[in-house]
Amino acid sequence: MNLREKMHWEQQQKALFEQAQGYAFDYADDALERNVFPTDQAISDLDAFVEDLPNEMGDAKTILEQLHQYGSPASVSQTGGRYFGFVNGGILPVTLATKWLTDFWDQNTALQVMSPITAKLEEICEQWLKQLFDLPDSTVAGFVSGTSSAIFCGLAAARYRIYKNHQWDFNQQGHNGAPPIRIIASRHTHGAVVKAIALLGFGIDNIEWVEADDQGRIIPENMPDLDSSCIVLLQAGNVNSGSFDPFDEICDRANAVDAWVHIDGAFGLWAGGTERLKHLTQGMHKAHSWSVDGHKTLNTPYDSGILLCCDKEALVSALQATGAYLTSCYGESRDGMLYTPEMSRRARAIELWAALKYLGRSGVDELVVGLHQRAVEFADQLRDANFDILNDVVFNQVIVAPSSDDEVTQQIMEAIQQSGECWVGGSLWNGKKVIRISVCSWVTSPEDISRSVQAFIKARDSIITASEK
Ligand SMILES: *Cc1c(COP(=O)(O)O)cnc(C)c1O
């Protein structure tokens, strides 16, 4: 058989897909109880993949076997209930199943004519997100790989608009000789925002930093005077404390002088989609662009970032370097590529649609508030066990200081990680080493919290006793 015949046979037989399904189901059955982080053995077994690029064609069945045998045990159990590292979301079953189905479609979402179904669902997601977050009617959405990319798009739109307001066509005239743009950002701005500032050529040294309070919220009184050359960067969900900047007041000041406000809400923007937590995002609709992930709080599969922007002309002009947005190449249809830097993209909005369709407003509320409640339980139980909690747990993040000695904190964190019971990462908070907990998965139950608290206590006891000897 030649290559085409062989692959045709594999496609027709479907045995390969049944094999993958069998492995996937085994993995899912195991996910709730297995070691949260892979064992040292599993990691050293990854050497099984080390080889020169093969000369000969491989065998599909053996490839899947190898992946399951060595790959599955070396994956991090994010789909279980006790992974609290970084800010990484779980996955809703309906979105995983949707991904499987639509993987068979393998759609390209650049143009409506390439995939009418994806274009339709992007349009619907755009509408639904606008309704959920109560954003201006003019808001459009770009479906990108993640919040890092979404921030980049939002700031590109901001740059286009501010220059346009000053009679400068950035696409044509570029940076040379351009009037200055001022960047105003909080000391607690996420690294992804700083990266976008650098990538877009604003220069990190040019950022006007604004001090934040003890929760990491920007202090409005410390804001410099704004003018029409300003891009103001605010945050819904501080990556350590989960706190929210005061949007209402700062947006009013920005709007009074035609400055642009971008809100980075990678995981926190979803608070604005709930009844019970939306007080946290009050006034967010007065901004101009917003970045948010599906793959964190909403628990869609990875590779799901969203840029929302109420200035369609600025966004499309910035990303397409042309005014062609007025009439797309194929008529009235919504071509997804107008709102993203890429042309070809996978159909990630379908999983987002499935999540929103499945959850509805009440499900979003229950999911997001549930994460908050688990975080509050985590903090309460740790406090009862004499751990210092350094933040107000307003959302899903908890900052724990197990010791005033950075070295001891580090050792306790490593002992927790090595227990396999749960996984938490570290961060710096006011110059001190801390443990950061992020409750991000629908799977996490009250039992997962109690069990993880026990892992904290056991780790602390083992380190403190050992250091006393
Ligand atoms: C995760 C995160 C980002 C980056 O998002 P990606 O989807 O990983 O690109 C940016 N800002 C905040 C606040 C985040 O939590």
The ligand as a Gaussian input file, in Angstrom:
#p B3LYP/6-31G(d) Opt

LIG

0 1
 C       -3.415000      33.894000      32.045000
 C       -3.419000      35.354000      32.000000
 C       -2.977000      36.038000      30.870000
 C       -2.400000      35.317000      29.681000
 O       -3.412000      34.509000      29.092000
 P       -3.045000      33.314000      28.103000
 O       -4.381000      32.747000      27.731000
 O       -2.217000      32.354000      28.894000
 O       -2.320000      33.883000      26.949000
 C       -3.049000      37.404000      30.877000
 N       -3.548000      38.078000      31.930000
 C       -3.976000      37.449000      33.052000
 C       -4.522000      38.256000      34.187000
 C       -3.928000      36.061000      33.121000
 O       -4.357000      35.436000      34.206000

